[in-house]
Amino acid sequence: MRKVLIVIVAVLALATCAFSQVNIWEGTECGAKVMLKAWKTDGGNGMAVIVCPGGSYFWHDMHTEGRDVAEWLQQNGFTAFVLDYRAAGVPAFVLHHRLVLRGNRYPDAQDDLLQALRYVRSHAEEYDINKERVGVMGFSAGGHLVMSAAELFASEDRPNFVVSVYPVVTMQPPYVHKRSRRGLLGDSRKNNRGLRDLLSLERHVPDDCPPVLLVNCKDDPIVDYHNAILLDSALTAKGVDHQYLQYPTGGHGFGVNYIDGIDESRQWRNVFLEWIMRK
């Protein structure tokens, strides 16, 4: 009997974690293959979250900042999507071949997120979600990507809420994360002043910016914590509905799991669940 119960629990766990996926560019003129994985929730809260993992715009942390996040959101009533947006790739990081070849670079990742938002909203009935309750959640470089959607997209295409966790924000010294800037802009354009300005998100917060939850730690060893301070100041100056959670310790890359970071920094998960219910 015990073995039977173990099998039943395992099957239910697999069913809960099961996902489907779609190429968001299929049937369009764009030749890219960009997969969007969906964790559907039956009888959930009607909200959807598109998750953008980090990885310096070169690669993705699809485990800690992708699948784990989607499963956690699903367990809490959200329909979750993980976007495998276009990134430069390890060869570009090692070989610097984008000095000559285009490769993946801005605005590819932003175009992918825009298409993902349009796809999710156009399939809202299929996923049993409210198309007016579609948000984005990003980590590190993914935090930059989701915030850029709130600033650079047309009003009708912007997410309904943004969660940006230990994000890259600025493309300008002294706080720029240089690897992310190179990953996003490409080797041949990393010094382009116009692009550096456009993609320094502290400079372009719109008056109608959607609500933002911003999270980071002062001891972040990867992305200087002042990135989030710059964004918090810009959001405050514009009067944007937002909340900034700054923890003294916790580092970088902790996602939603119970291993990385510390108990203090992991509190952001509960704050998010309370925060979103007020929006």
C-alpha positions in Angstrom: 0.0 0.0 0.0 2.9 2.3 0.9 4.4 1.8 -2.6 1.1 2.6 -4.3 0.8 5.8 -2.4 4.4 6.8 -3.3 3.6 6.1 -7.0 0.4 8.2 -6.8 2.2 11.1 -5.2 5.0 11.0 -7.8 2.5 11.0 -10.6 0.6 13.9 -9.1 3.8 15.8 -8.7 4.8 15.2 -12.3 1.3 16.3 -13.5 1.6 19.5 -11.4 5.1 20.3 -12.9 4.2 19.4 -16.5 4.5 22.1 -19.0 3.7 22.7 -22.7 5.8 24.8 -25.1 5.4 26.8 -28.3 7.6 28.6 -30.7 6.3 32.2 -30.4 7.6 33.1 -33.9 6.0 30.2 -35.7 3.9 31.4 -38.7 5.5 34.8 -38.7 8.1 36.5 -40.9 10.6 36.3 -38.2 12.8 33.2 -38.7 13.8 32.8 -35.1 12.9 29.8 -33.0 12.1 31.1 -29.5 10.4 28.7 -27.1 7.8 29.8 -24.5 7.2 27.1 -21.9 3.8 27.2 -20.1 2.9 25.9 -16.7 -0.9 26.1 -16.7 -2.9 26.4 -13.5 -6.5 25.1 -13.4 -8.7 27.1 -11.1 -5.9 29.6 -10.3 -6.1 33.4 -9.7 -6.4 34.3 -13.4 -3.0 36.0 -13.5 -0.1 35.1 -15.8 3.6 35.8 -15.3 6.2 35.6 -18.0 9.5 34.7 -16.4 12.8 35.9 -17.9 15.9 34.1 -16.5 19.2 35.9 -16.1 22.6 35.2 -17.7 24.2 38.5 -18.8 22.3 38.4 -22.1 24.8 35.7 -23.1 23.0 32.6 -21.6 20.1 31.6 -19.3 19.9 30.2 -15.9 16.9 28.1 -16.9 16.9 26.0 -13.7 17.1 28.4 -10.8 15.6 31.4 -12.5 13.4 29.6 -14.9 11.8 26.3 -14.1 12.0 26.6 -10.4 10.3 30.0 -10.5 7.6 28.8 -12.9 6.8 25.8 -10.6 6.7 28.1 -7.5 4.3 30.5 -9.3 2.1 27.6 -10.4 1.9 26.3 -6.9 0.7 29.7 -5.8 -2.1 30.0 -8.4 -0.4 31.7 -11.3 -0.1 30.5 -14.9 3.6 30.8 -15.5 5.6 31.0 -18.7 9.3 30.8 -19.1 10.8 32.7 -22.1 13.9 31.3 -23.7 14.6 34.7 -25.3 17.5 35.1 -27.7 20.8 35.6 -26.1 24.3 36.0 -27.5 25.5 32.5 -26.5 28.7 31.0 -25.1 30.6 31.1 -28.4 30.0 34.9 -28.7 31.2 35.3 -25.2 34.4 33.4 -25.8 35.2 34.3 -29.4 34.0 37.9 -29.7 32.7 37.1 -33.2 30.1 39.8 -33.0 32.8 42.3 -33.9 32.2 41.0 -37.4 28.9 39.0 -37.4 25.6 40.3 -36.1 24.7 37.4 -33.8 22.0 37.8 -31.3 21.9 41.3 -29.8 19.5 44.2 -29.0 16.6 44.4 -29.8 16.2 40.6 -30.2 15.5 39.8 -26.6 13.1 42.7 -26.3 11.3 41.6 -29.5 11.0 38.1 -28.1 9.4 39.4 -24.9 7.1 41.7 -26.9 5.9 38.7 -29.0 5.5 36.6 -25.8 3.3 39.2 -24.2 1.2 39.4 -27.4 1.0 35.6 -27.6 -0.1 35.1 -24.0 -2.8 37.8 -24.3 -4.1 36.5 -27.6 -4.4 33.0 -26.0 -5.8 34.2 -22.7 -9.0 32.1 -23.0 -7.0 29.0 -23.8 -4.9 29.5 -20.6 -7.9 30.6 -18.5 -6.2 33.9 -17.6 -7.2 37.6 -17.6 -5.4 39.4 -20.4 -5.3 42.5 -18.3 -3.4 40.6 -15.6 -0.3 39.6 -17.5 2.9 40.5 -15.7 6.7 39.8 -16.1 9.3 38.7 -13.7 13.0 38.8 -14.4 16.3 38.1 -12.7 19.6 39.9 -13.2 19.8 40.6 -17.0 16.3 39.2 -17.2 15.4 41.9 -14.7 16.7 44.5 -17.1 14.7 42.8 -19.9 11.4 42.9 -18.1 11.9 46.5 -17.0 12.7 47.5 -20.5 9.3 46.1 -21.5 7.7 48.6 -19.1 9.6 51.5 -20.6 10.2 50.9 -24.2 7.1 49.1 -25.4 3.9 50.9 -26.6 1.4 51.4 -23.8 -0.9 48.7 -25.1 1.9 46.1 -25.2 3.4 46.8 -21.8 3.1 44.2 -19.0 0.5 44.9 -16.3 3.1 44.6 -13.6 6.8 44.1 -13.3 8.9 42.1 -10.8 12.7 42.9 -11.2 15.0 40.9 -9.0 18.7 41.8 -8.5 18.5 43.6 -11.9 20.9 45.1 -14.3 19.6 48.6 -14.8 22.2 51.0 -16.2 24.5 50.8 -19.2 26.6 53.7 -17.9 29.6 53.8 -15.5 30.3 53.5 -12.7 27.7 50.9 -11.9 27.3 49.1 -15.3 27.5 45.4 -15.4 29.9 45.3 -18.3 29.2 41.6 -19.3 25.5 42.3 -19.6 26.1 45.4 -21.6 28.4 43.5 -24.0 25.9 40.7 -24.2 23.0 43.0 -25.0 24.7 45.5 -27.4 27.2 43.2 -29.1 31.0 43.7 -29.4 30.7 46.1 -32.2 28.2 48.4 -30.5 29.0 48.1 -26.8 30.4 51.7 -26.9 27.5 53.2 -28.8 26.4 56.2 -26.8 22.9 56.2 -28.2 22.2 52.6 -27.2 23.9 53.0 -23.9 21.5 55.9 -23.1 18.4 54.2 -24.5 19.0 51.0 -22.4 20.0 52.8 -19.2 16.6 52.2 -17.7 16.9 54.8 -14.9 16.7 57.4 -17.7 13.5 56.4 -19.4 10.8 55.7 -16.8 7.4 56.6 -18.5 4.7 58.5 -16.6 2.3 55.5 -17.2 4.8 52.9 -16.1 3.0 49.8 -14.7 3.5 48.8 -11.0 7.0 47.6 -10.1 8.4 45.3 -7.4 12.1 45.8 -7.2 14.4 43.4 -5.2 18.1 43.2 -4.5 20.8 42.8 -1.8 23.6 45.2 -0.8 26.2 42.4 -0.8 25.4 41.4 -4.4 28.8 40.3 -5.8 27.7 40.3 -9.5 25.5 43.3 -10.2 26.3 46.4 -8.2 23.4 47.1 -5.8 23.4 50.7 -6.9 21.6 49.6 -10.1 18.4 49.0 -8.2 18.9 52.2 -6.3 19.1 54.2 -9.5 15.8 52.6 -10.7 14.1 53.1 -7.4 15.0 56.8 -7.5 13.8 57.2 -11.0 10.5 55.4 -10.2 10.0 57.6 -7.2 10.7 60.8 -9.1 8.0 59.8 -11.6 5.5 58.9 -8.9 5.3 55.3 -10.2 3.5 52.7 -8.0 6.4 50.6 -6.8 8.0 48.9 -3.8 11.7 48.4 -3.3 13.0 45.6 -1.2 16.7 46.0 -0.3 18.2 43.3 1.9 21.7 43.7 3.6 22.7 40.2 2.7 21.7 37.5 0.3 24.0 37.9 -2.7 22.9 37.2 -6.2 21.2 34.4 -8.1 19.0 33.0 -5.4 15.8 33.0 -7.4 12.9 31.4 -5.3 14.7 28.4 -4.0 15.5 27.4 -0.4 19.2 26.8 -0.9 20.7 30.0 -2.3 20.6 33.4 -0.6 19.6 33.5 3.1 16.3 33.5 5.0 16.2 37.3 5.0 16.5 37.7 1.2 14.0 34.8 0.6 11.3 36.9 2.2 10.8 38.7 -1.1 8.6 35.7 -2.3 6.0 36.3 0.4 6.2 40.0 -0.1 5.5 39.5 -3.8 2.4 37.3 -3.1 1.0 40.0 -0.8 2.0 42.9 -3.1 0.4 41.4 -6.3 -3.0 40.9 -4.6 -3.2 44.6 -4.0 -2.7 45.5 -7.7 
